[in-house]
Amino acid sequence: MSSFKAAEKMKEILGRYFEDFKDSSNKVAWVTSVGPAELLHSFGFKVYYPENHGAMLGASKRASDYIPYANAVGYSPEICSYLTSDVGAFLKGETPMSKAYGLKSVPKPDILVYNTNQCRDVQDWFLFYGKYFNVPVIGVSSPKNINEVDDVVINDVANQIRSLVPTLEKVSGVKFDLDRFKEVVKKSYDTTILWKECLFFGKNIPSPLTFFDYNIFMAPAVVLRGTDDAINFYKELNSEIRERVSQSLSTVKNQKVRLYWDGMPVWGRLRMLSELFNELGVAIVVSTYCNSWIFEDFGYDFNKPFESMAKAYLELFIVRSEPVKEGIVTKWMDEFKTDGIIYHDAKTCPYNSNSRYGMPQRIQKKTSKPYLIINGDLNDMRLFSDEQSKTNVEAFVEQILDNK
């Protein structure tokens, strides 16, 4: 992970974002990472993302210490380790936000709003906090394994989002403003187009940045979409990346191999893996996970923001059927000129693990490109072997170089 000037800008805007939670007069809404944040912003809520906190716990390398606390109150070790590490840290009264942003604890919610397009775990996660804080928990039950995003499913999800409005009005004390909602959706659209531009710089040879940079710079797309800060940040970042492209600068020196990473990051081993791939001359240029915050369909129809939001959330990779996912992966492998693909089979995240139903074998047959499956997890590092993963990666890269 190399140094970008834009990293300081990101630190500044994230600092302001977290600072707002110190003001107890602000109404706070918790939302899942691909939930209806735009609607919440339109009501003036300060919007908090527990999944972002889960990633922070993973990156802090403390998640495995907290998970047993959640297990002790009945949450299985088999379910989402974002959930179990977050709940466990809460029960223990600790958060990495204390050191990073001066927050003593997670911000107290006035309401929690989920979208199950990722998985059912997010609903159970929010119900825990809703009961603890005695606040409303509302949300959207989204279909999964979708082949075609047609008007039937769009209207279903759009109507579910509409149904949230009365409760949000009651909790916020603010009347719903359609024009304000449209404005926020438009800003999210602008953010998503700029984020896509950032990710698609990976098509350049050599690639000016990699998966490990994407994991850092996606933060504003996750927690600040719908705001001017996110738009301005990605304009600045993309300008810096264009400059790097013009000078053929790369985060990986002597790039020999270009790879696709499918699945969740291994948050507690980002640095180790980044250094390993750098040493091997490998650039991971495209990632399924980081593309989760490309919501181009926000631009579907700005005069119909509920339908646009529904369509955007239904078009996401994680919501689609296996054949559609295969088509997307195959297309990106070709467009980014990858030499192979690594699938991260995250033990506690089945919906973001795409190696369990024969996809690697089918895509290899279509593309003639080799694949490697790494067993691990997003947060629970007891499930990840440093030595085994390193050995497997080295052998995989050697195989690709030999074939070249």
Secondary structure, DSSP 8 states (H G I E B T S, - for coil): ----THHHHHHHHHHHHHHGGG-TTS-EEEE-TTS-HHHHHHTT-EEE-HHHHHHHHHHTT-HHHHHHHHHHTT--TTS-HHHHHHHHHHHHT--THHHHH--SSS---SEEEEETTS-THHHHHHHHHHHHHT--EEEE----SBS---HHHHHHHHHHHHTTHHHHHHHHT----HHHHHHHHHHHHHHHHHHHHHHHGGGSSS-SS-HHHHHHHTHHHHHSTTSHHHHHHHHHHHHHHHHHHHTT--SSTT--EEEEEES---GGGHHHHHHHHHHTTEEEEEETGGGGG--GGGGS-TT-HHHHHHHHHHSSGGGB-HHHHHHHHHHHHHHTT-SEEEEEEETT-GGG--SSSSHHHHHHHHH---EEEEEE-SS-GGG--HHHHHHHHHHHHHHHHHH-
